[in-house]
């Protein structure tokens, strides 16, 4: 080995160099003896280390970082329980198609299967919920395998990767010229595909001829940063657009092509329905909510999603932005009376929207005590600005918000995604505020959801990451309570779902943040303003009516 220590580099420092090459500027972690050499490397590479109180939070924060920035997030956890604690966050990223790398520690390879401290078969556990899972076998391969994991994160629809690095591999040093360290921008190719040109032309022809088209813009519209392409297409061809998941905010509220409350009506009446970047999962009734007479087109990054659970008339595998841009170009030269012939169709849908809003208006403006959840989410919606990133973490209370809260810009809506994981709120706040410090972050929690990861409110205080937090507090896991009541009757509705009357405002103040309690609906907006002005992490504890349930909760088939 060379006498000059400068010619040697450790596994932990190789990890940091590979992260830097990918553009990662922060890692989320909870410390452990197996992984500390990565911290040392991060210090040298200028990568910030954010230490949290639970590994689930680290994984969720890495997921949230990827969603906000478009770059992969990274979490680093120790072996055994450190890695198993992070499983939920990785699983959530997997279902949400979020690119992140989890690095887990492992006992020394020389002690393989000897029962070393915290030894578990991490790779076997992670394989079903990642796009790539492997053990790094040798120190010289560390950076190479980190880059390999990032490549796999972007194969097809994005998703998480996992690497375990044995302690002796991580701590050992090798000669620099024997370690492959991939150069930034030179170790993975673009995976953006514009789709089959013939199919793009078919879709353009369908949309030009359609009398009652409708389009759903899903999370991949944001993942692929296809906002401009989607907006241009729906405006050029006069198509009503609905948005779900991270696709919310693609069109701003008030845009003549932005629709929210008439989706069921539109999908039952449309002659052409285009589904962009969202699967036919439970949120779509597995495709059964689409008119059987409609011509259905599905665009997705993953060929396995196209046509899954429901037949489609046309499937296009590709990047939403490139595909929609190509469709607009293919349609531009064709004669179309779109603006004229679809005027009645858009007016029909707008009338359905107005009727739904008018029906709900008394609850949105309700002065009832306890506070009606619709009044709370209406106040939050009115409070949001163009720069407010909205995060929803909960069951019934967030279901209410999904019908009312409208982000003002793309990339300004965050929710768990299709896994329905509670507890994402605080780590998503952490990632969003750190990645976009100029943005205001507003988070709505159910009281049950907040309690899962709420102790990391202290991490937000410690790293000075202010946000406006609201807890819709009904002292219950109310979405489940509704189901038990519907299935088993009033006398068994509160088995296993009732929480204490916790004053979360006091919890916030105890940890150094801003906290207020609200029982009068007229005080919601003033409390929100004071939280904004405090410049601190905040929690407004709003006591809401425990006997009010969101329509989305009551309509879930599992409760019927």
C-alpha positions as a Python dict, from the first residue, in 0.01 Angstrom:
ca = {
    (1, 'X'): (0, 0, 0),
    (2, 'X'): (133, 351, -71),
    (3, 'X'): (291, 528, 219),
    (4, 'X'): (108, 853, 130),
    (5, 'X'): (-235, 832, 293),
    (6, 'X'): (-363, 1080, 34),
    (7, 'X'): (-346, 798, -222),
    (8, 'X'): (-597, 596, -21),
    (9, 'X'): (-973, 641, 9),
    (10, 'X'): (-1227, 471, 233),
    (11, 'X'): (-1560, 317, 138),
    (12, 'X'): (-1754, 589, 318),
    (13, 'X'): (-1574, 859, 123),
    (14, 'X'): (-1643, 673, -202),
    (15, 'X'): (-2013, 674, -113),
    (16, 'X'): (-2001, 1050, -64),
    (17, 'X'): (-1820, 1105, -395),
    (18, 'X'): (-2081, 900, -579),
    (19, 'X'): (-2365, 1090, -412),
    (20, 'X'): (-2201, 1418, -509),
    (21, 'X'): (-2171, 1301, -870),
    (22, 'X'): (-2546, 1238, -876),
    (23, 'X'): (-2616, 1589, -744),
    (24, 'X'): (-2727, 1480, -397),
    (25, 'X'): (-2664, 1764, -154),
    (26, 'X'): (-2828, 1626, 161),
    (27, 'X'): (-2866, 1287, 326),
    (28, 'X'): (-3123, 1199, 592),
    (29, 'X'): (-3005, 963, 861),
    (30, 'X'): (-3017, 825, 1212),
    (31, 'X'): (-2671, 744, 1335),
    (32, 'X'): (-2525, 399, 1388),
    (33, 'X'): (-2179, 252, 1421),
    (34, 'X'): (-2199, 73, 1088),
    (35, 'X'): (-2237, 390, 879),
    (36, 'X'): (-2036, 673, 1035),
    (37, 'X'): (-1763, 671, 769),
    (38, 'X'): (-2028, 793, 522),
    (39, 'X'): (-2079, 1098, 743),
    (40, 'X'): (-1706, 1169, 734),
    (41, 'X'): (-1714, 1152, 354),
    (42, 'X'): (-2018, 1379, 336),
    (43, 'X'): (-1840, 1646, 539),
    (44, 'X'): (-1552, 1645, 290),
    (45, 'X'): (-1788, 1657, -11),
    (46, 'X'): (-2007, 1936, 127),
    (47, 'X'): (-2316, 1715, 161),
    (48, 'X'): (-2539, 1817, 450),
    (49, 'X'): (-2626, 1549, 706),
    (50, 'X'): (-2974, 1579, 860),
    (51, 'X'): (-3011, 1353, 1160),
    (52, 'X'): (-3364, 1255, 1256),
    (53, 'X'): (-3528, 1065, 1541),
    (54, 'X'): (-3662, 764, 1349),
    (55, 'X'): (-3541, 591, 1034),
    (56, 'X'): (-3892, 595, 884),
    (57, 'X'): (-3863, 973, 883),
    (58, 'X'): (-3525, 956, 706),
    (59, 'X'): (-3670, 740, 428),
    (60, 'X'): (-3984, 953, 390),
    (61, 'X'): (-3770, 1267, 378),
    (62, 'X'): (-3555, 1118, 101),
    (63, 'X'): (-3874, 1036, -89),
    (64, 'X'): (-4007, 1390, -35),
    (65, 'X'): (-3677, 1543, -145),
    (66, 'X'): (-3698, 1353, -474),
    (67, 'X'): (-4054, 1468, -536),
    (68, 'X'): (-3972, 1834, -474),
    (69, 'X'): (-3640, 1857, -657),
    (70, 'X'): (-3660, 1596, -931),
    (71, 'X'): (-3324, 1465, -807),
    (72, 'X'): (-3298, 1133, -621),
    (73, 'X'): (-3317, 1149, -245),
    (74, 'X'): (-3085, 957, -15),
    (75, 'X'): (-3125, 811, 333),
    (76, 'X'): (-2852, 637, 530),
    (77, 'X'): (-2942, 402, 815),
    (78, 'X'): (-2766, 148, 1028),
    (79, 'X'): (-2806, -227, 1010),
    (80, 'X'): (-3085, -443, 1151),
    (81, 'X'): (-3356, -233, 1315),
    (82, 'X'): (-3222, 78, 1145),
    (83, 'X'): (-3293, -75, 806),
    (84, 'X'): (-3621, -239, 904),
    (85, 'X'): (-3743, 93, 1048),
    (86, 'X'): (-3689, 245, 702),
    (87, 'X'): (-3889, -23, 518),
    (88, 'X'): (-4216, 174, 534),
    (89, 'X'): (-4058, 480, 375),
    (90, 'X'): (-3904, 272, 96),
    (91, 'X'): (-4234, 92, 33),
    (92, 'X'): (-4414, 426, 13),
    (93, 'X'): (-4160, 555, -241),
    (94, 'X'): (-4198, 233, -440),
    (95, 'X'): (-4575, 272, -482),
    (96, 'X'): (-4539, 647, -542),
    (97, 'X'): (-4271, 598, -810),
    (98, 'X'): (-4024, 819, -627),
    (99, 'X'): (-3649, 782, -699),
    (100, 'X'): (-3444, 744, -380),
    (101, 'X'): (-3149, 545, -254),
    (102, 'X'): (-3150, 383, 89),
    (103, 'X'): (-2806, 281, 213),
    (104, 'X'): (-2809, 36, 502),
    (105, 'X'): (-2527, -83, 719),
    (106, 'X'): (-2437, -448, 769),
    (107, 'X'): (-2205, -647, 991),
    (108, 'X'): (-1855, -717, 864),
    (109, 'X'): (-1842, -955, 569),
    (110, 'X'): (-1590, -1164, 763),
    (111, 'X'): (-1872, -1231, 1014),
    (112, 'X'): (-2133, -1321, 751),
    (113, 'X'): (-2406, -1540, 903),
    (114, 'X'): (-2219, -1562, 1233),
    (115, 'X'): (-2474, -1358, 1424),
    (116, 'X'): (-2300, -1023, 1427),
    (117, 'X'): (-2466, -721, 1584),
    (118, 'X'): (-2785, -622, 1398),
    (119, 'X'): (-2729, -880, 1123),
    (120, 'X'): (-3039, -938, 908),
    (121, 'X'): (-3099, -1040, 542),
    (122, 'X'): (-3166, -683, 435),
    (123, 'X'): (-3138, -741, 60),
    (124, 'X'): (-3391, -1024, 68),
    (125, 'X'): (-3636, -801, 257),
    (126, 'X'): (-3587, -500, 30),
    (127, 'X'): (-3595, -676, -306),
    (128, 'X'): (-3977, -683, -343),
    (129, 'X'): (-4015, -310, -271),
    (130, 'X'): (-3724, -166, -469),
    (131, 'X'): (-3612, -154, -831),
    (132, 'X'): (-3266, -273, -727),
    (133, 'X'): (-3125, -424, -406),
    (134, 'X'): (-2771, -551, -357),
    (135, 'X'): (-2476, -592, -123),
    (136, 'X'): (-2153, -408, -203),
    (137, 'X'): (-1889, -684, -205),
    (138, 'X'): (-1568, -483, -213),
    (139, 'X'): (-1448, -134, -119),
    (140, 'X'): (-1324, -61, -471),
    (141, 'X'): (-1680, -122, -601),
    (142, 'X'): (-1859, 114, -361),
    (143, 'X'): (-1897, 421, -585),
    (144, 'X'): (-1960, 204, -891),
    (145, 'X'): (-2251, 29, -720),
    (146, 'X'): (-2397, 356, -592),
    (147, 'X'): (-2408, 477, -952),
    (148, 'X'): (-2557, 144, -1057),
    (149, 'X'): (-2833, 188, -797),
    (150, 'X'): (-2911, 537, -928),
    (151, 'X'): (-2933, 404, -1285),
    (152, 'X'): (-3192, 151, -1174),
    (153, 'X'): (-3392, 421, -995),
    (154, 'X'): (-3475, 565, -1338),
    (155, 'X'): (-3545, 247, -1532),
    (156, 'X'): (-3907, 277, -1653),
    (157, 'X'): (-4115, 450, -1389),
    (158, 'X'): (-3886, 585, -1115),
    (159, 'X'): (-3852, 414, -780),
    (160, 'X'): (-3621, 335, -487),
    (161, 'X'): (-3299, 133, -475),
    (162, 'X'): (-3126, -25, -177),
    (163, 'X'): (-2761, -96, -104),
    (164, 'X'): (-2622, -264, 205),
    (165, 'X'): (-2256, -207, 276),
    (166, 'X'): (-2078, -433, 525),
    (167, 'X'): (-1889, -245, 793),
    (168, 'X'): (-1546, -371, 689),
    (169, 'X'): (-1614, -281, 325),
    (170, 'X'): (-1723, 69, 425),
    (171, 'X'): (-1434, 136, 664),
    (172, 'X'): (-1155, -16, 454),
    (173, 'X'): (-930, 200, 237),
    (174, 'X'): (-818, 125, -115),
    (175, 'X'): (-583, 291, -358),
    (176, 'X'): (-771, 565, -541),
    (177, 'X'): (-673, 442, -885),
    (178, 'X'): (-822, 99, -807),
    (179, 'X'): (-1165, 240, -719),
    (180, 'X'): (-1396, 328, -1006),
    (181, 'X'): (-1562, 662, -934),
    (182, 'X'): (-1806, 740, -1217),
    (183, 'X'): (-1787, 1097, -1342),
    (184, 'X'): (-2090, 1322, -1298),
    (185, 'X'): (-2319, 1314, -1599),
    (186, 'X'): (-2134, 1029, -1768),
    (187, 'X'): (-2262, 710, -1611),
    (188, 'X'): (-2633, 698, -1693),
    (189, 'X'): (-2827, 780, -2007),
    (190, 'X'): (-3154, 963, -2045),
    (191, 'X'): (-3449, 726, -2022),
    (192, 'X'): (-3696, 976, -2172),
    (193, 'X'): (-3895, 818, -2454),
    (194, 'X'): (-4138, 1009, -2681),
    (195, 'X'): (-4351, 700, -2748),
    (196, 'X'): (-4429, 525, -3074),
    (197, 'X'): (-4480, 795, -3344),
    (198, 'X'): (-4767, 600, -3503),
    (199, 'X'): (-4949, 581, -3171),
    (200, 'X'): (-4887, 949, -3108),
    (201, 'X'): (-5051, 1026, -3441),
    (202, 'X'): (-5346, 800, -3355),
    (203, 'X'): (-5398, 988, -3029),
    (204, 'X'): (-5381, 1324, -3206),
    (205, 'X'): (-5645, 1205, -3455),
    (206, 'X'): (-5869, 1080, -3173),
    (207, 'X'): (-5852, 1410, -2986),
    (208, 'X'): (-5914, 1620, -3297),
    (209, 'X'): (-6228, 1419, -3378),
    (210, 'X'): (-6358, 1379, -3022),
    (211, 'X'): (-6679, 1554, -2924),
    (212, 'X'): (-6652, 1501, -2548),
    (213, 'X'): (-6287, 1438, -2455),
    (214, 'X'): (-6154, 1434, -2099),
    (215, 'X'): (-5802, 1402, -1964),
    (216, 'X'): (-5666, 1296, -1625),
    (217, 'X'): (-5320, 1432, -1543),
    (218, 'X'): (-5156, 1209, -1285),
    (219, 'X'): (-4836, 1214, -1081),
    (220, 'X'): (-4608, 1137, -1374),
    (221, 'X'): (-4698, 1474, -1526),
    (222, 'X'): (-4502, 1628, -1238),
    (223, 'X'): (-4239, 1351, -1227),
    (224, 'X'): (-4150, 1419, -1591),
    (225, 'X'): (-4194, 1795, -1548),
    (226, 'X'): (-4458, 1790, -1822),
    (227, 'X'): (-4661, 2085, -1692),
    (228, 'X'): (-4607, 2310, -1992),
    (229, 'X'): (-4674, 2030, -2241),
    (230, 'X'): (-4997, 1926, -2067),
    (231, 'X'): (-5118, 2284, -2034),
    (232, 'X'): (-5047, 2364, -2397),
    (233, 'X'): (-5229, 2056, -2521),
    (234, 'X'): (-5550, 2098, -2320),
    (235, 'X'): (-5572, 2466, -2412),
    (236, 'X'): (-5496, 2414, -2780),
    (237, 'X'): (-5757, 2138, -2818),
    (238, 'X'): (-6004, 2274, -2558),
    (239, 'X'): (-6000, 1962, -2338),
    (240, 'X'): (-6129, 1953, -1978),
    (241, 'X'): (-5852, 1832, -1745),
    (242, 'X'): (-5868, 1663, -1406),
    (243, 'X'): (-5566, 1617, -1182),
    (244, 'X'): (-5472, 1370, -913),
    (245, 'X'): (-5172, 1299, -694),
    (246, 'X'): (-4867, 1511, -770),
    (247, 'X'): (-5037, 1619, -1093),
    (248, 'X'): (-5248, 1860, -891),
    (249, 'X'): (-5158, 2219, -971),
    (250, 'X'): (-5072, 2146, -1335),
    (251, 'X'): (-5346, 2393, -1422),
    (252, 'X'): (-5408, 2678, -1177),
    (253, 'X'): (-5746, 2722, -1008),
    (254, 'X'): (-5973, 2932, -1224),
    (255, 'X'): (-5826, 2811, -1552),
    (256, 'X'): (-6117, 2739, -1790),
    (257, 'X'): (-5983, 2386, -1845),
    (258, 'X'): (-5930, 2310, -1472),
    (259, 'X'): (-6200, 2079, -1336),
    (260, 'X'): (-6219, 1904, -1001),
    (261, 'X'): (-6570, 1812, -883),
    (262, 'X'): (-6721, 1671, -1203),
    (263, 'X'): (-6482, 1386, -1276),
    (264, 'X'): (-6731, 1103, -1225),
    (265, 'X'): (-6980, 1276, -1456),
    (266, 'X'): (-6713, 1343, -1718),
    (267, 'X'): (-6582, 987, -1718),
    (268, 'X'): (-6934, 848, -1756),
    (269, 'X'): (-7013, 1074, -2055),
    (270, 'X'): (-6684, 1127, -2240),
    (271, 'X'): (-6623, 969, -2579),
    (272, 'X'): (-6242, 985, -2547),
    (273, 'X'): (-6063, 960, -2211),
    (274, 'X'): (-5685, 1006, -2184),
    (275, 'X'): (-5520, 885, -1862),
    (276, 'X'): (-5171, 1029, -1820),
    (277, 'X'): (-4930, 886, -1564),
    (278, 'X'): (-5165, 721, -1318),
    (279, 'X'): (-5256, 352, -1286),
    (280, 'X'): (-5601, 194, -1284),
    (281, 'X'): (-5575, 132, -911),
    (282, 'X'): (-5823, 178, -627),
    (283, 'X'): (-5831, 554, -684),
    (284, 'X'): (-5966, 489, -1033),
    (285, 'X'): (-6203, 210, -932),
    (286, 'X'): (-5959, -21, -1114),
    (287, 'X'): (-6077, 142, -1438),
    (288, 'X'): (-6443, 53, -1388),
    (289, 'X'): (-6546, 417, -1343),
    (290, 'X'): (-6468, 493, -1706),
    (291, 'X'): (-6752, 470, -1954),
    (292, 'X'): (-6744, 132, -2132),
    (293, 'X'): (-6838, 316, -2453),
    (294, 'X'): (-6546, 559, -2432),
    (295, 'X'): (-6224, 524, -2628),
    (296, 'X'): (-5964, 497, -2351),
    (297, 'X'): (-5598, 595, -2398),
    (298, 'X'): (-5332, 539, -2132),
    (299, 'X'): (-4988, 704, -2128),
    (300, 'X'): (-4732, 578, -1876),
    (301, 'X'): (-4361, 543, -1816),
    (302, 'X'): (-4400, 173, -1732),
    (303, 'X'): (-4530, -73, -1992),
    (304, 'X'): (-4660, -294, -1708),
    (305, 'X'): (-4908, -27, -1603),
    (306, 'X'): (-5065, 20, -1945),
    (307, 'X'): (-5380, -192, -1975),
    (308, 'X'): (-5349, -331, -1624),
    (309, 'X'): (-5692, -395, -1464),
    (310, 'X'): (-5877, -250, -1763),
    (311, 'X'): (-5847, -287, -2139),
    (312, 'X'): (-5739, 23, -2329),
    (313, 'X'): (-5793, 119, -2690),
    (314, 'X'): (-5449, 275, -2720),
    (315, 'X'): (-5146, 251, -2493),
    (316, 'X'): (-4837, 469, -2518),
    (317, 'X'): (-4525, 400, -2313),
    (318, 'X'): (-4315, 709, -2274),
    (319, 'X'): (-4232, 1034, -2099),
    (320, 'X'): (-4551, 1235, -2048),
    (321, 'X'): (-4392, 1565, -2148),
    (322, 'X'): (-4244, 1434, -2473),
    (323, 'X'): (-4557, 1239, -2563),
    (324, 'X'): (-4798, 1528, -2500),
    (325, 'X'): (-4573, 1768, -2690),
    (326, 'X'): (-4564, 1530, -2986),
    (327, 'X'): (-4944, 1487, -2974),
    (328, 'X'): (-4994, 1865, -2981),
    (329, 'X'): (-4760, 1897, -3280),
    (330, 'X'): (-4935, 1613, -3464),
    (331, 'X'): (-5275, 1773, -3403),
    (332, 'X'): (-5170, 2127, -3489),
    (333, 'X'): (-5189, 2083, -3864),
    (334, 'X'): (-5532, 1922, -3863),
    (335, 'X'): (-5857, 2113, -3909),
    (336, 'X'): (-6048, 2109, -3583),
    (337, 'X'): (-6349, 2292, -3455),
    (338, 'X'): (-6245, 2201, -3103),
    (339, 'X'): (-6309, 2535, -2941),
    (340, 'X'): (-6654, 2560, -3095),
    (341, 'X'): (-6775, 2201, -3093),
    (342, 'X'): (-6670, 2143, -2732),
    (343, 'X'): (-6813, 2460, -2586),
    (344, 'X'): (-7133, 2285, -2479),
    (345, 'X'): (-6934, 1995, -2331),
    (346, 'X'): (-6725, 2225, -2112),
    (347, 'X'): (-7035, 2421, -2010),
    (348, 'X'): (-7205, 2095, -1910),
    (349, 'X'): (-6913, 2001, -1686),
    (350, 'X'): (-6888, 2352, -1540),
    (351, 'X'): (-7257, 2333, -1445),
    (352, 'X'): (-7192, 2005, -1262),
    (353, 'X'): (-6901, 2171, -1080),
    (354, 'X'): (-7116, 2467, -974),
    (355, 'X'): (-7394, 2241, -848),
    (356, 'X'): (-7149, 2033, -640),
    (357, 'X'): (-6994, 2345, -491),
    (358, 'X'): (-7330, 2504, -409),
    (359, 'X'): (-7440, 2183, -236),
    (360, 'X'): (-7129, 2190, -20),
    (361, 'X'): (-7119, 2566, 41),
    (362, 'X'): (-7310, 2563, 374),
    (363, 'X'): (-7051, 2325, 520),
    (364, 'X'): (-6758, 2521, 376),
    (365, 'X'): (-6889, 2830, 556),
    (366, 'X'): (-7026, 2652, 861),
    (367, 'X'): (-6997, 2828, 1198),
    (368, 'X'): (-7075, 2505, 1384),
    (369, 'X'): (-6902, 2401, 1706),
    (370, 'X'): (-6712, 2168, 1698),
    (371, 'X'): (-6565, 2291, 1371),
    (372, 'X'): (-6678, 2116, 1055),
    (373, 'X'): (-6378, 1974, 863),
    (374, 'X'): (-6502, 2136, 542),
    (375, 'X'): (-6476, 2477, 709),
    (376, 'X'): (-6120, 2401, 816),
    (377, 'X'): (-5999, 2289, 473),
    (378, 'X'): (-6180, 2580, 307),
    (379, 'X'): (-5993, 2823, 531),
    (380, 'X'): (-5665, 2649, 447),
    (381, 'X'): (-5737, 2670, 74),
    (382, 'X'): (-5807, 3043, 100),
    (383, 'X'): (-5485, 3088, 300),
    (384, 'X'): (-5254, 2933, 39),
    (385, 'X'): (-5046, 3161, -182),
    (386, 'X'): (-4873, 3102, -515),
    (387, 'X'): (-4566, 2990, -319),
    (388, 'X'): (-4738, 2757, -71),
    (389, 'X'): (-4644, 2390, -92),
    (390, 'X'): (-4937, 2195, 55),
    (391, 'X'): (-4879, 1861, 231),
    (392, 'X'): (-5158, 1630, 343),
    (393, 'X'): (-5092, 1359, 602),
    (394, 'X'): (-5394, 1178, 736),
    (395, 'X'): (-5706, 980, 662),
    (396, 'X'): (-6049, 1137, 679),
    (397, 'X'): (-5934, 1497, 730),
    (398, 'X'): (-5705, 1481, 426),
    (399, 'X'): (-5984, 1319, 224),
    (400, 'X'): (-6188, 1632, 298),
    (401, 'X'): (-5899, 1848, 180),
    (402, 'X'): (-5861, 1658, -147),
    (403, 'X'): (-6199, 1793, -260),
    (404, 'X'): (-6134, 2153, -160),
    (405, 'X'): (-5766, 2244, -145),
    (406, 'X'): (-5627, 2352, -481),
    (407, 'X'): (-5253, 2420, -512),
    (408, 'X'): (-5180, 2731, -713),
    (409, 'X'): (-4884, 2591, -908),
    (410, 'X'): (-4733, 2258, -1020),
    (411, 'X'): (-4522, 2069, -770),
    (412, 'X'): (-4703, 2233, -479),
    (413, 'X'): (-4908, 1932, -366),
    (414, 'X'): (-4767, 1640, -167),
    (415, 'X'): (-4950, 1340, -25),
    (416, 'X'): (-4837, 986, 57),
    (417, 'X'): (-4943, 839, -275),
    (418, 'X'): (-5123, 510, -339),
    (419, 'X'): (-4973, 322, -42),
    (420, 'X'): (-5173, 553, 187),
    (421, 'X'): (-4894, 576, 443),
    (422, 'X'): (-4968, 788, 748),
    (423, 'X'): (-4677, 975, 901),
    (424, 'X'): (-4528, 1131, 587),
    (425, 'X'): (-4616, 1487, 690),
    (426, 'X'): (-4326, 1591, 911),
    (427, 'X'): (-4056, 1432, 689),
    (428, 'X'): (-4215, 1580, 376),
    (429, 'X'): (-4212, 1921, 545),
    (430, 'X'): (-3845, 1865, 629),
    (431, 'X'): (-3753, 1783, 271),
    (432, 'X'): (-3970, 2050, 108),
    (433, 'X'): (-3852, 2335, 328),
    (434, 'X'): (-3489, 2236, 302),
    (435, 'X'): (-3496, 2187, -74),
    (436, 'X'): (-3705, 2499, -137),
    (437, 'X'): (-3641, 2738, 152),
    (438, 'X'): (-3801, 3026, -40),
    (439, 'X'): (-4135, 2842, -45),
    (440, 'X'): (-4395, 2848, 231),
    (441, 'X'): (-4485, 2498, 347),
    (442, 'X'): (-4836, 2432, 481),
    (443, 'X'): (-4918, 2088, 621),
    (444, 'X'): (-5249, 1942, 735),
    (445, 'X'): (-5231, 1644, 968),
    (446, 'X'): (-5484, 1411, 1114),
    (447, 'X'): (-5414, 1372, 1484),
    (448, 'X'): (-5349, 1000, 1435),
    (449, 'X'): (-5112, 1061, 1144),
    (450, 'X'): (-4913, 1330, 1323),
    (451, 'X'): (-4851, 1109, 1623),
    (452, 'X'): (-4667, 849, 1412),
    (453, 'X'): (-4367, 1068, 1328),
    (454, 'X'): (-4443, 1386, 1522),
    (455, 'X'): (-4136, 1375, 1742),
    (456, 'X'): (-3933, 1490, 1444),
    (457, 'X'): (-4104, 1826, 1486),
    (458, 'X'): (-3800, 1878, 1709),
    (459, 'X'): (-3575, 1815, 1407),
    (460, 'X'): (-3756, 2093, 1221),
    (461, 'X'): (-3691, 2325, 1517),
    (462, 'X'): (-3327, 2216, 1542),
    (463, 'X'): (-3258, 2284, 1174),
    (464, 'X'): (-3472, 2600, 1166),
    (465, 'X'): (-3723, 2479, 906),
    (466, 'X'): (-4037, 2687, 966),
    (467, 'X'): (-4377, 2578, 836),
    (468, 'X'): (-4747, 2627, 904),
    (469, 'X'): (-4887, 2306, 1051),
    (470, 'X'): (-5251, 2231, 1127),
    (471, 'X'): (-5378, 1929, 1319),
    (472, 'X'): (-5741, 1845, 1249),
    (473, 'X'): (-5803, 1691, 1589),
    (474, 'X'): (-6104, 1467, 1649),
    (475, 'X'): (-5930, 1235, 1896),
    (476, 'X'): (-5995, 943, 1662),
    (477, 'X'): (-5867, 744, 1371),
    (478, 'X'): (-6191, 858, 1214),
    (479, 'X'): (-6168, 696, 873),
    (480, 'X'): (-6151, 355, 1038),
    (481, 'X'): (-6409, 448, 1298),
    (482, 'X'): (-6658, 521, 1020),
    (483, 'X'): (-6600, 178, 871),
    (484, 'X'): (-6647, 1, 1202),
    (485, 'X'): (-6964, 192, 1268),
    (486, 'X'): (-7100, 106, 922),
    (487, 'X'): (-7010, -262, 954),
    (488, 'X'): (-7069, -342, 1319),
    (489, 'X'): (-7302, -76, 1459),
    (490, 'X'): (-7280, 212, 1706),
    (491, 'X'): (-7196, -3, 2007),
    (492, 'X'): (-6870, -124, 1845),
    (493, 'X'): (-6761, 182, 1651),
    (494, 'X'): (-6489, 286, 1896),
    (495, 'X'): (-6293, -36, 1937),
    (496, 'X'): (-5924, 26, 1867),
    (497, 'X'): (-5957, 367, 1702),
    (498, 'X'): (-6006, 626, 1977),
    (499, 'X'): (-5720, 853, 2079),
    (500, 'X'): (-5669, 1087, 2372),
    (501, 'X'): (-5757, 1456, 2361),
    (502, 'X'): (-5399, 1566, 2295),
    (503, 'X'): (-5320, 1942, 2291),
    (504, 'X'): (-5071, 1939, 2003),
    (505, 'X'): (-5025, 2313, 2033),
    (506, 'X'): (-4861, 2255, 2370),
    (507, 'X'): (-4644, 1983, 2219),
    (508, 'X'): (-4518, 2231, 1959),
    (509, 'X'): (-4439, 2494, 2220),
    (510, 'X'): (-4262, 2238, 2438),
    (511, 'X'): (-4025, 2159, 2150),
    (512, 'X'): (-3952, 2524, 2073),
    (513, 'X'): (-4209, 2591, 1803),
    (514, 'X'): (-4523, 2801, 1773),
    (515, 'X'): (-4851, 2651, 1893),
    (516, 'X'): (-5215, 2761, 1917),
    (517, 'X'): (-5547, 2599, 1994),
    (518, 'X'): (-5861, 2680, 1791),
    (519, 'X'): (-6219, 2589, 1879),
    (520, 'X'): (-6404, 2875, 1706),
    (521, 'X'): (-6410, 2860, 1322),
    (522, 'X'): (-6375, 3238, 1306),
    (523, 'X'): (-6031, 3202, 1466),
    (524, 'X'): (-5886, 2964, 1209),
    (525, 'X'): (-5759, 3230, 967),
    (526, 'X'): (-5611, 3457, 1237),
    (527, 'X'): (-5428, 3158, 1383),
    (528, 'X'): (-5293, 3065, 1039),
    (529, 'X'): (-5166, 3420, 991),
    (530, 'X'): (-4993, 3422, 1330),
    (531, 'X'): (-4826, 3090, 1251),
    (532, 'X'): (-4701, 3231, 921),
    (533, 'X'): (-4565, 3540, 1095),
    (534, 'X'): (-4398, 3342, 1376),
    (535, 'X'): (-4116, 3222, 1151),
    (536, 'X'): (-4111, 2895, 1344),
    (537, 'X'): (-4227, 2539, 1294),
    (538, 'X'): (-4588, 2561, 1409),
    (539, 'X'): (-4889, 2351, 1501),
    (540, 'X'): (-5242, 2487, 1517),
    (541, 'X'): (-5453, 2236, 1705),
    (542, 'X'): (-5804, 2265, 1555),
    (543, 'X'): (-6076, 2067, 1728),
    (544, 'X'): (-6303, 1931, 1453),
    (545, 'X'): (-6636, 1750, 1465),
    (546, 'X'): (-6569, 1378, 1523),
    (547, 'X'): (-6908, 1288, 1372),
    (548, 'X'): (-6843, 1448, 1032),
    (549, 'X'): (-6705, 1216, 765),
    (550, 'X'): (-6571, 1291, 418),
    (551, 'X'): (-6775, 1161, 124),
    (552, 'X'): (-6465, 979, 3),
    (553, 'X'): (-6450, 790, 333),
    (554, 'X'): (-6815, 693, 318),
    (555, 'X'): (-6786, 578, -43),
    (556, 'X'): (-6493, 342, 13),
    (557, 'X'): (-6594, -8, -88),
    (558, 'X'): (-6413, -171, 204),
    (559, 'X'): (-6671, -18, 438),
    (560, 'X'): (-6971, -150, 250),
}
